[in-house]
Amino acid sequence: DDSCTDPECTEESHGHTHASHSHDSSCSEPDCKDESHGHSHSHAHADSHADSCTDPECTDESHGHSHSHGETPESKFGITSFVYARRRPFHAERLKKVILQLPIQGNSEESESAWRIPFDSKSADPNSPLRNVVRSKGFVWLQNHHRFALYWSHAGQYFDLKDFGMFWVSTPLKFWPEDEEQLAQIVSDFGGQDNEWGDRRQEVVFIGVDIDRPAIEQLLDECLLTDEEMQQYKAMAASEKEDQVKIDYSKDQPVPVQKKVLA
């Protein structure tokens, strides 16, 4: 009836208490390997796992290393970036004059669909806020390209602006991707129910050294159509082929809808 307290007894019928190790508490014996013991694994590290380990030579992945090594590309080289985003078309000629302020020498490749950039070093403005831009790319909406987006690509001394394909709003729904994640992104690009132009927009990222974002944005904003020019654009757009898709915002999850059946 009483528990056997002989530590060397191996008779399983005896009620052994294992009094030397209480299973109700964690075993704190560092050399104990008995898996039935509740080991707390409190390995007395100098830095608690709740805090970041600041030992630069520590390679224990269980430690919370902050990797705050002090310098970033921004702080070390002055490299910054931003996305220029607007929902109004550019005036083509005004935009071309701004493009010539980039530190470029012309197009990177021959293409019938690309703008030809007549580089003239004498016309380059050394004080332009674009002079420190080393890379820029994105999508552009021009007033004379109502249905088609143009791809803006600039790297180093070379620049291209060429046809990329129809805006999704101009593309019949049957040609849209079926992937739900892609569809959700496209619907998001339509900008909400108050936007009448679908996914038409300016979206260009600029990367450079100590670039002046407000000054670059002002340059590009001056290329956008004025209110008066927008009225002319709307009249022109009405004569173009009708947009193919609209977004139904009456649903909990907005969905694209084909506006008309093509013949």
Long-range contacts (C-beta under 8 A, 24 or more apart in sequence): 77-209, 78-209, 78-210, 79-207, 79-208, 79-209, 80-207, 80-208, 80-209, 80-210, 80-211, 80-213, 81-205, 81-206, 81-207, 81-208, 81-211, 82-205, 82-206, 82-211, 82-213, 83-138, 83-203, 83-204, 83-205, 83-206, 84-138, 84-202, 84-203, 84-204, 84-205, 84-206, 84-216, 84-217, 84-220, 85-201, 85-202, 85-203, 86-201, 86-202, 86-220, 86-221, 86-224, 87-191, 87-195, 87-197, 87-200, 87-201, 87-202, 88-141, 88-202, 88-224, 88-225, 88-230, 89-141, 89-142, 89-143, 89-200, 89-224, 89-225, 89-233, 90-140, 90-141, 90-142, 90-143, 90-202, 90-220, 90-223, 90-224, 90-225, 91-143, 91-223, 91-224, 91-225, 91-229, 92-142, 92-143, 92-144, 94-222, 94-223, 95-140, 95-142, 95-220, 95-223, 98-130, 98-219, 98-220, 98-222, 98-223, 99-159, 99-161, 100-124, 101-125, 101-128, 101-130, 101-131, 101-219, 102-130, 102-133, 102-136, 102-154, 102-159, 103-130, 103-131, 103-133, 103-134, 103-157, 104-154, 104-156, 104-157, 104-158, 104-159, 105-157, 105-158, 106-157, 106-158, 106-159, 107-158, 107-159, 107-160, 108-153, 108-155, 108-158, 108-159, 108-160, 109-160, 111-160, 111-162, 113-162, 113-163, 114-160, 114-161, 114-162, 115-160, 115-161, 115-162, 117-159, 128-219, 129-211, 129-212, 129-215, 129-216, 129-219, 130-216, 130-219, 132-208, 132-209, 132-210, 132-211, 132-212, 133-206, 133-207, 133-208, 133-211, 133-216, 134-207, 134-208, 134-209, 135-206, 135-207, 135-208, 136-204, 136-205, 136-206, 136-207, 137-204, 137-205, 138-202, 138-203, 138-204, 138-205, 139-164, 139-201, 139-202, 139-203, 139-204, 140-202, 140-204, 141-167, 141-200, 141-201, 141-202, 143-225, 143-229, 143-233, 143-236, 146-170, 146-200, 146-233, 146-236, 146-237, 146-240, 147-240, 147-241, 149-200, 152-204, 167-198, 167-199, 167-200, 168-198, 168-199, 168-245, 169-197, 169-198, 169-199, 169-200, 169-243, 169-244, 169-245, 169-246, 170-198, 170-241, 170-243, 170-244, 171-244, 171-245, 172-244, 172-245, 172-258, 172-262, 173-244, 173-245, 173-256, 173-257, 173-258, 174-258, 176-245, 176-256, 183-256, 186-256, 187-247, 187-254, 187-255, 187-256, 190-247, 192-249, 193-247, 193-249, 198-243, 198-245, 198-246
